[in-house]
Amino acid sequence: MPQQLTTGGIRDPFLPRLLTSIRQANEIDLAVAFVKSSGLALLFSALSDAILIRGARLRVLTSDYLDVTDPPALRRLLLLAERGAEVRLFEAGNHSFHLKAYICVRSHWGQTLWGAAFIGSSNISRTALTDGLEWNFRVDHPENLTDPAASHFREIRDEFQILFDHSNAHTLDHAWIDAYEVRRRVQRLPLAHVWDEPEEPRPQPSPVQVEALPALEATRLAGYTRGLAVMATGLGKTYLAAFDSERLQARCVLFVAHREEILLQAEASFQQVCPSARIGWYAGGRKDEADLLFASIQTLGRAEHLALFGPAHFDYVVVDEFHHAAAPIYRRLLQHFRPRFLLGLTATPERTDQSDIMSL
């Protein structure tokens, strides 16, 4: 039988046990009073993979209790929502909302095959998940349904559903976070410092990016409005684009790619560099308005969609895998937009058909 009590600290941190359960589950329910960006960073990849790779159902319920949850964490939760998660915010008001519950289930055709629920003291913060002294008790779903623990597990799931459907629990969106940022900054409660934890540190440019950023700036100073960054895979082309758009103080950024996984990875990178920005999606049936818009070339490259945007709508445009740019659908997009700067990204600038992408 798995160890039922996790006591935290260096000897028994909660994070490894939680990640092991998340990676086995295809139904994941999280209900925590506070989410800090430092803690969410430790879980984000596992939760994202659960949705995108295993098709898991993920539901997250957090709160504005004592204004401890930080806005960058809420905006990163919206990235999980874009991947298919249901994220709700419990407006505490005069309520105390202080629960911490992590429920992981593997089911098939509606039947629970395995389950583990952790109930205890860990919120989603780096300290609570790693070296903090936090007690979390595990309740398993047993194969023997006559076992009393089976009723305990069902009770936990039922109570989560009640809270998730509560009238105070609202679907999280950018408008709510915008208002929360203002309210939290102005009316921050005096007790909130008790749970303060440094937010996830902002990424810093790597040595390769440090070398590339002044070169891009020199390109603009020379009068060019387009540039091409050729970097091997893994050297951080997307982060380079995020850092450069920030240096240009771009108000509205468009990132274009032809594969959904590229867009999802780019979203996460830009969000870390620009944690307060509104991030949106323009692909398939999604047509968001956002500071950072991530678009499928198959959708935005069509004439009827391009017509919805003025040529100067975006200050900064990024076209990933620019070696595809000679294709007609890319040419249409490149001819339409006239941003302050357009950056092409590629690891393989030489096309097999010898098209001269430099001329674009």
Secondary structure, 3 states (H helix, E strand, C coil): CCCCEECECCCECHHHHHHHHHCCCCEEEEEECCECHHHHHHHHHHHHHHHHCCCCEEEEEEECHHHCCCHHHHHHHHHHHHHCCEEEEECCCCCCCCCEEEEEEEEECCEEEEEEEEEECCCECHHHHCCCCCCEEEEECCCCCCCHHHHHHHHHHHHHHHHHCCCCEEECCHHHHHHHHHHHHHHCCHHHHHHCCCCCCCCCCCHHHHHHHHHHHHHHHCCCCEEEEECCCCCCHHHHHHHHHHHCCCCCEEEEECCHHHHHHHHHHHHHHCCCCCEEEEECCEECCCCEEEEEHHHHCCHHHHCCCCCCCCCEEEECCHHHCCCHHHHHHHHHCCCCEEEEEECCCCCCCCCCHHHC
